Amino acid sequence: MSDLLLSVEGLTTEFHLPGFRFTAVDDVSFAVRRGETLGLVGESGSGKSVTAFSLIQLVAPPGRVTAGRVLFGDRDLLALSDAELCRVRGAEIGVVFQEPMAALNPIMRIGAHIVEALEVHGLARGAEARARAIDLLRAVRLSDPERQVDSYPHELSGGMRQRAMLAIALACGPPLLIADEPTTALDVTVQAAMLELLRSLQRESGLGLLLITHDFGVIAEMADRVAVMYAGRIVEQGPVRDVLQSPAHPYTRGLLESMPGGTPGQRLRAIDGTVPSPDARPEGCAFAPRCREARPGCSTVRPREVLLTESRRVTCHLYTGDVPAAADGQAEARA
């Protein structure tokens, strides 16, 4: 389709350690279109950030992408040389990293970060680049941009650093932005302002946004479509309204049941257990040990993806019929 910006097909990323190898991103597929927000949601340790780094080949050794395609326009990013990737990063795909204090160079002024991005991609130099840096800080609603352009990262608050990171990511006018937990560690009012800023920028420029978060509240407010990730795999994806109103995968239901805002007086229902470590995942469905609806064989038979509707997909044995149903009373005992 002409509005398709990014198409990810079968992306797999592994970490090779002495005597041990594990898969952090496991056969992941999704797409992002112009002007659309795709939310990638899941608990910490699900593989969301590794997925983002894999798209632009920034996974540090011993990690490496071992399979799949990442089509950006008519190019497979996984087949590009380092020099070609450097021209894509920043200029065509912007990234807002999870922790701005770690991503920003502490001995560089905020304006110098933006000027560097403009100069590297040949868009402006000298006084013109500085003027554009001030304009970008103003565009992301950083107060007093003429002064803050000369500030160091430690002189800014968390919310101000996130706005500065966004200005850097947007400096070259990329059509696609990857935002990795952009509201983490921000208070509620600053978080709301940051999300409204992203929406405003999308309306103005038709920006495609891959929004990575663990917060379904952010997904409900921002995303057009959502992909739910668990232990390296996408277990469900579809239009955000459909997924929130009728979640198909037990993990998605568990996440939503554990959120405040449901029926008044109803207790929250936490998901038992934690995301398994890479060396302790079952051969079959990684969620099976925590699943209240698990059947015999779920832990040993790998589930396949099922197309529920034209726009809804789920990876679960409840919809495949690949494993037998629970014996009488067994399903009730899990509830």
C-alpha positions, 0 to 999 in steps of 0.5 A, a space after each residue: 500500500 502507498 501509505 505503508 511506511 514500515 513492514 516487519 516480517 519474521 524479525 528474530 534477534 538472538 543473544 549468543 553467550 558462552 554455552 548459551 543462546 536465547 531468542 529475545 525477539 521471536 518471529 515478530 511481524 507488524 506494520 506502521 502506516 503514515 499518520 498511524 500510531 502502532 502501540 507495542 505493549 507488554 511487561 518489562 522483559 517482553 522484548 519491546 526495546 530489543 525489537 526497536 533496536 533491531 529495526 535500526 540495527 542497534 542491537 549491541 553484541 552479543 545480540 544480533 538479528 538472525 532472521 526476518 526483513 524490515 522493509 522501509 519503503 523499498 529497502 530492507 534495513 537488515 540488508 543495508 551497509 553501516 554507511 547506508 544505515 547511518 543515513 537512514 537513522 535520524 534522517 528518515 527514522 527518528 528515535 526517542 530513547 527510553 532514558 534521555 539522561 543516558 542517551 544525551 551526551 552529558 558534556 554537550 549542550 542541548 543545542 549541540 545535539 540538534 546541530 550535530 544531527 543537522 550537520 551530519 545529514 547535510 541539512 544546515 550548518 553554523 548559525 543556520 543550524 543553531 537557529 533551526 535548533 531553537 525553532 525545534 525546541 520551540 516546536 516541542 514546547 520547551 520553555 525559553 528555547 533561546 536560553 535552553 539551547 545552551 543548557 546541559 542535560 543535567 540542567 533540565 528536568 526529566 520532562 524537559 529532557 524528553 522534549 529535547 530528545 524529541 527535538 533531536 529525533 525530529 530535527 531532520 523531519 523523519 517520516 517515522 518516529 520510534 518512541 521507546 517508553 517516552 513517558 516513563 518516570 514522568 509525573 501525570 501532568 508532564 506525561 499528558 503534555 508529552 502525549 498531547 505534543 506527540 499527537 499534535 506533531 502527528 496531525 501537523 506532519 502525518 508522522 508514523 509512530 511506533 510507540 513502545 510502552 508497558 501502559 495500556 492507558 497510554 495505548 488507549 489514548 494514543 494508538 490506532 492499532 496495538 501489538 501485545 508482546 510477551 516473551 519475545 513474541 507478539 501474541 495479539 494485534 489489531 485495532 486498539 478499540 477492538 483489542 481493548 473491548 474484546 481481548 482475545 489472548 489470555 495475556 491481553 485479558 490479564 493485563 487489562 484486568 490488572 488495570 484500574 478503571 474497571 467496574 467500581 468495587 471490583 478488585 484488580 486481578 493480577 497475573 500470577 508469576 513473572 515473565 520467564 527468563 530466556 533460559 526458562 521458557 517452555 518449549 510451547 507457549 511461554 505464557 502457559 505457566 501463568 495462564 488461567 486458561 492453559 490446556 494440556 500440551 500448551 507448554 510443549 506445543 508452540 502456538 501458531 498465529 490465527 487470523 480472527 478477522 481481516 485486522 485481528 490476529 492472535 497466537 494462542 491454542 484456544 483458537 488453533 485446536 492444536 492441543 486437546 481441551 482441558 479435562 472436566 474441571 481442570 479449566 475451572 480449577 485454574 480460574 
